[in-house]
Amino acid sequence: NDTKESLLCVPKNILETFGAVSKETTSYMLQGGYELFNTDIVAAVTGVAGPSGGTTEKPVGTVYIGVKFRDMICIEKCFYTGDRNQIRHKAAEKILVKLIDLVK
């Protein structure tokens, strides 16, 4: 959360209200990355990859994936199964596919 807040400018009240794993946090992460790197395209991912940390509301495998290309923003909530590395790998694949689709 500290990195999201300090580097990507996610407001503390957003993290406290919606949590680090949320559409709202992902949106701020995208905007923060977009401004920080001064780029046309940026991606962000936040999730619960496990093996612990899940809740009933956000179980292990809950991941928000976001991409921003100029003025276009797409954020998707995904659910993955598997161990920590499998969940992270599936999220990374999804982001790459989204980025390729946006650039096309």
PyMOL commands that set and color helices and strands:
alter all, ss='L'
color gray80, all
select helices_A, chain A and resi 2-6+12-18+23-37+84-103
alter helices_A, ss='H'
color red, helices_A
select strands_A, chain A and resi 41-47+62-69+72-79
alter strands_A, ss='S'
color yellow, strands_A
deselect
rebuild
show_as cartoon
